[in-house]
Amino acid sequence: MAVALAAVLLGVPPGHAGAAAFPPETDSWIQVQTAHFVLYSNAPDKRTLDLGRRLERFRGALSRFNNKFRVDPPVTTFIYVFKDDASLTPYKKRFNGRPVEMSGLFVGRPDGYYIVLNGERHADPFQVIFHEYTHHFLENNLHRVPTWFNEGLAECYSTFRADDKTASIGLTQTDHVLFLRDHALLPLRELFAVTTSSPDYNEGERRGVFYAESWALMHYLMWDKPERKPQFLRFLERLSRGEDPNTAFPASFEASYETLENELRRYVRQARFLNTALNLSDLAVDNVAKVAPMKKEEVLFRLGDLLAHFDEDRSAEAAEHFHEAQRLSPDYPAAHAGLAHLACLAKRYDEAITLYDRAMMLDPNDPATCFHFGQCLARRPPADSLDGADGLPPDLVRAREMFGKTIQLRPGFAEAYVEHARILIEWGGDPGAAIPLLEAARPLLPSRIDIVMNLAALYARKGDRERARDLVENVLARMNDREAVETARNLVRIEEGHRAALQPSVAPQAEAPLGDPEAGEDPQDDTLPEATGHPPTGNRAHAADITTYNRQVALYNRAVALANQRDYKGAIAILGDLLKKVKDEGLREQINKFLVKLRRDAARYQKFRG
């Protein structure tokens, strides 16, 4: 998701598609490596270092929010600092072909976070950057974050300020205070029901009330009323278990909605608001920074990579940057890798793999190239040959090697573990090899339900029923997604059925089924439907049937992963194709239910994006 400080630049002619504007020859670019960020900049060194320090200080402040949360994203964060608006304009987001006016932009992708800043002194892009960074921080740690909580906390942290001695968190949003003094508050019952597709989130004045009230409620609970904070945390805990806000609220706050609404009205009319002031030394910020000049081909590649990660419609401009880098330095490996990535996105797999082979020959140890090469090999339609190791197509054998090398080179690259495990899951065999990969990915991607669902299914396939149940009932059930819990329970049942079919001579143990209240389950969930699929039994249970089923389950979970990233089109395409091939009744039922939900969510998301 990309958010900018935006208004259409009227009077600026739309750029011609594919006509890229390269940075001037006179520009001097540097790369700055701080403790947690990489900056590319044509701004003065001093200004670039100052911006890097501000981001490191913000990260330090965010790390104090919850010591159980992972503060660093599972990917590298790349920051582009442009010396002025003129040098930024060719790389701005576009609306109807025109550059969008902005001083800051944040784009989150599975393989990297991209931040764009206008480095001019008079520009202050950080409020939007801090806001969006907070969103990604929450969404990496929590699944289905309540919208009011997500926006309220992001607004509280967006005003972060720090100098060489002190740092301030939760400074007053004066505009929100004044707005709420002139407008009626939303009843809390309605505030808690708002989603990103609601009118209150998207439409004019109602949007203003929602944002301002979300900030005010969060600020009040975190800064003004210390006695309310434990109650607030209990409320969030109940919501995370999927409890309805209308029952969770009185049980947590020991008060009615009306009581807290009256407190909030008084709060926005008071004269002074508290915030947190810290000694900068308390944040333990690492100020070490390495500065290095960038070659022209490096600059072109990095700017092309930025364009490639904005939107698909900027791929032609990205390719021009990569080609120009290649022209300047024919053996520059990143240029070949960039062109390969674009070819793979366009599904020109043979061309992409030829380019990746060239890039790997020039630099075999770049983790991003290894990762994207693995993805491309895994996506190319398999040939009929299964001559590779472990009965895998040769492309998938190489893909596993690439993901394994990515993990070796960059152990914190979470998606490499997921992609590696996906190959093992889809092609069946011993689940033991995939389990350690997903267990390593879980702490890096704690909000990803597809990882938990796949792990539960794998443990059930392995015969570890206790661990499978624990993941569903004690991990997934706390992630505020009842549909995911129901799906996981059904997948585990089906896996257990398939396993039992392969071992017909072993008498099943008399254990409570998943979802039974006597097995430690909340009684409110015991009405979830049983899986209706029946695995092949007796002599008809062949390894080929199990392998096919395993691949189908893995494809289902791949669709779940894409939906989590809001790639609804990709998820629907996978499920639509899968539905034509699946024979298991239980899995077909799950696919049909999920398709209905995805189409509804896709329509809402398209409306939200306008």
Sequence and secondary structure as in RCSB ss.txt:
>XXXX:A:sequence
MAVALAAVLLGVPPGHAGAAAFPPETDSWIQVQTAHFVLYSNAPDKRTLDLGRRLERFRGALSRFNNKFRVDPPV
TTFIYVFKDDASLTPYKKRFNGRPVEMSGLFVGRPDGYYIVLNGERHADPFQVIFHEYTHHFLENNLHRVPTWFN
EGLAECYSTFRADDKTASIGLTQTDHVLFLRDHALLPLRELFAVTTSSPDYNEGERRGVFYAESWALMHYLMWDK
PERKPQFLRFLERLSRGEDPNTAFPASFEASYETLENELRRYVRQARFLNTALNLSDLAVDNVAKVAPMKKEEVL
FRLGDLLAHFDEDRSAEAAEHFHEAQRLSPDYPAAHAGLAHLACLAKRYDEAITLYDRAMMLDPNDPATCFHFGQ
CLARRPPADSLDGADGLPPDLVRAREMFGKTIQLRPGFAEAYVEHARILIEWGGDPGAAIPLLEAARPLLPSRID
IVMNLAALYARKGDRERARDLVENVLARMNDREAVETARNLVRIEEGHRAALQPSVAPQAEAPLGDPEAGEDPQD
DTLPEATGHPPTGNRAHAADITTYNRQVALYNRAVALANQRDYKGAIAILGDLLKKVKDEGLREQINKFLVKLRR
DAARYQKFRG
>XXXX:A:secstr
 EEE   B TT     TT      TT   EEEE SS EEEESS HHHHHHHHHHHHHHHHHHTTS TTS  S SS
 EEEEEESSHHHHGGGS EETTEEB  SEEEEEETTEEEEEEE  TT   HHHHHHHHHHHHHHHH SS  HHHH
HHHHHHHHT EE SSEEEES   HHHHHHHHHS    HHHHTT  TTSHHHHSHHHHHHHHHHHHHHHHIIIII 
GGGHHHHHHHHHHHHTT  HHHHHHHHHSS HHHHHHHHHHHHTSS    EEEEGGGGT     EEEE  HHHHH
HHHHHHHHHH GGGHHHHHHHHHHHHHH TT HHHHHHHHHHHHHTT HHHHHHHHHHHHHH TT HHHHHHHHH
HHHHS   S   SGGG  HHHHHHHHHHHHHHHH TT HHHHHHHHHHHHHT S GGGHHHHHHHHTTTSTT HH
HHHHHHHHHHHHT HHHHHHIIIIIGGGSS HHHHHHHHHHHHHHHHHHHHH TTS       TT GGGT  GGG
TTS         GGG  HHHHHHHHHHHHHHHHHHHHHHTT HHHHHHHHHHHHTT   HHHHHHHHHHHHHHHH
HHHHHHHHH 
